[in-house]
Amino acid sequence: MAVIDLLPSILLGAAPLALVWIVVWLRRSPLPPGPRSEWKNRVKPGTQPWKAYKELAKEYGPIMCTQASFGAYAFVVDTAETLVELFEKRSKIFSCRPRWVMAELYGRQNNVGLMYYGEELTRVRKVLHRGIGLQAVPQWENLFEYESLKILSDALADSANLLSSVEYNIESMVVRFTYGHDMDDEFLKLATKVSQQTGVALQPGRWMVNYIPILAYVPAWFPGAGFQKLAREGKDYYFKLTRPPYERVKEELSRGVATPSFVSHSLTDMAKHPHLGFNEQAIMSAAGSVFSAAVDTTTSTVLSFFLLAATHPEVQERAYNEIMAVVGPDRLPALQDQDSLPYINCIMKEIWRFNPPVPILTHSPIAEDKYLGYRIPKKSWVFGNVWSIMHNEAQFPEPDKFNPDRFLPVEGQPMPPDPKDFVFGLGRRLCPGMNFANALVFLTISRAIALSEIRPPRGETLLLEFTTSLISRPKPFKCVVTPRKGVPPELLAQLKPEKLKALYKTI
Ligand code: HEM
């Protein structure tokens, strides 16, 4: 019998199935409300999208569907409650990253920040937790001590170059911590190049392959497949940045001459504690991710401190008085003092609230889910608008005012949300370097206040403006850093190059 003769029976048999499918499809929950196609008119390129989303959320509510392109939906979450519900309470579902095929071709899936949810991510995050988590912080106390003093010493010596010196010092510290070596120019050039390339790979709307993943299989010689050549080049750069420094530590460790570092500790742990399940690829990925994750975010925080301190001298005075009352004039604040310095902690929270270094978190669900009766499809993009949550007028009155007092307890009044619960992310993607960053930022701020005064250049008014980028930081500004009057010379002497050199040797 010919197939054509069977066609009526096949169609008849398939009809009920098709009917069931159509009914299920029609009865699906709706998508959340949102501006859809109008979205592009409401979020102007080059302006901070987190502010536009905040305005849109006033019309559309705590979760809105902004756009859909090639079947991928994008949602923006605007309230603390919804973000905690999705990213933290349902973190089993919402802990993946959206698919960026171009970033995969660039080899960036080895970078933890972009890695998809799964076994490999769990393993790499375990390596990171052991190496940079809370229990690892005391081991690196001398590194933080050194770094906080070096940043201040350079700021006092040449405040005109504050922005570049802060960034350079943080870069050097991260390399020293990760591999136990001093950073050289070649590493810095490579890291800068890799970071630019990652930015290019992630550019929204630029790569057709992000929308039509099958294009990833088109060979490089095929007309129009120039992206393959770029991606190959990007992959080679990433390899050069992450493999040789790792191999060098491994080789030094085998000869017993490795300086303590994240990599040397992790390799030692792998050999001594097989039950941890570490492997070399996971250690190399973890180490290769630290630089990009740590430098921009920490630099943003320290620069925000200098800008906000310069524009708020009264905050510096109150913090100085607290340090004098708790620590006294004869020594510098140390990590152990943090819990006894509530006002300094309020300043840190307010800096992170005022300009969260990562204003928007990007997660993706591994399965379809429902929230408030709305459907959130699998693999969609879910943006957590941390900036908006940190500028919610109900919880943070006058949100555009820098006011550390808002975090001091007032009898009978509820405390506002702690910015640290949001600006470091949530759930299974929570920043593993949070305690590391906290230690460095606390020492840098408290020591800068104890030893110096930070002011705008004479006759100038500083603007509190921040960049529009994945990691937002203050726009270029100038401030003047001078030694505080009356500080005992022995304390200021700790900033001298020879003293710093001696401290560096103890790390
Ligand atoms: C003030 C400084 C910092 C801030 C504000 C910050 C913030 C963040 C945020 C928001 C995320 C994404 C979380 C999410 O998607 O939910 C993240 C991820 C990450 N951070 Fe940090 N971070 C800082 C410093 C550091 C430092 C010092 C390190 C390392 C020493 C570090 C290592 C990482 C890594 C490896 C990831 C990727 C984790 C993953 O995707 O699973 N961060 N950080």
Residues whose N, C-alpha, C, O or C-beta is under 5 A from the ligand:
A	BS01	HEM	V112 G113 I132 S289 V290 A293 A294 T297 T298 T301 P357 V358 L361 T362 V423 F424 G425 L426 R428 R429 L430 C431 P432 G433 F436 A437
